[in-house]
Amino acid sequence: MTVDWSATVALKRRRFTNIHPMDTEKVKAKLAAAKVKFGREIHVFETSSPPSSYSRPYEYEETDELYEFTAEDYYRLLSLSTSKKKEDNFLLKTRKIREAEEAARRSKITRATIRVRFPDNHTLETTFHPSETIQSLVDLLKKVIARPDLPFYVYTTPPKEKIKDMSQDFYSAGFAPGAILYFAYDIPPKGDHTALPFLQEEIMRLKGLEFIVEHQCSVQRSQSVPEPSTTQAPTPVVQERKPAAEKKLTKPKWLKL
């Protein structure tokens, strides 16, 4: 399924064309309060609609056919295929050179933006330092999900692979500067849990608030840009050249008639 993201963003922006500046300040205050409470910035937005065949969001074993192969997945797999070629070149270098190069690459990445997609079609986005462990993400999810008492896990796809080593940092796991992970409850698809939301109501109230702030900032930037001047430049005065005086024709001395 192809999604016109430009049209989607334009539609979201049109929703906030009449936002009062005071409302924007309230939105900023709400986002700041969430940052203080949970220890980091949190953004919630809705992605494209899930497949119609996905009728049991708490299914223990999801199939890979439920997930589309996106451009992000393509580049991730491409990087994995090229890593083998790079590994052969690393063997030719000394250990100190490899460690120095790795430290230089790691120092350039200062943040890891993690998006966690839930089966109910919502995405939670937050930012970590690359040296933080995956356990910090798990701890955050326990604070924001609706049922923290139920066991859950996060995984990557395709292919589907559960993340088990929570002591691994985001950089070593390949999740920096950014990655998309998926959430699932680790329970059988039985019982009366299927009607519950995945995120707490307090977190769901943050949905789409970043678009309001972005829209207001873009409006302020457009208003601060000075309009181009409409005054015309003075027409340069072109001075007419006077024709050179005609020389008087005289008979040369060598000419004899």
Secondary structure, 3 states (H helix, E strand, C coil): CCCCHHHHHHHHHHCCCCCCHHHHHHHHHHHHHHHHHHCCCEEEEECCCCCCCCCCCCCCCCCHHHCCCCHHHHHHHHHHHHHHHHHHHHCCCCHHHHHHHHHHHHHHCCCEEEEEECCCCEEEEEEECCCCEHHHHHHHHHHHECCCCCCEEEEECCCCEECCCCCCECCCCCCCCEEEEEEEECCCCCCCCCCCCCECHHHHCCECHHHHHHHHHHHHHHHHCCCCCCCCCCCCCCCCCCCCCCCCCCCCCCCCC
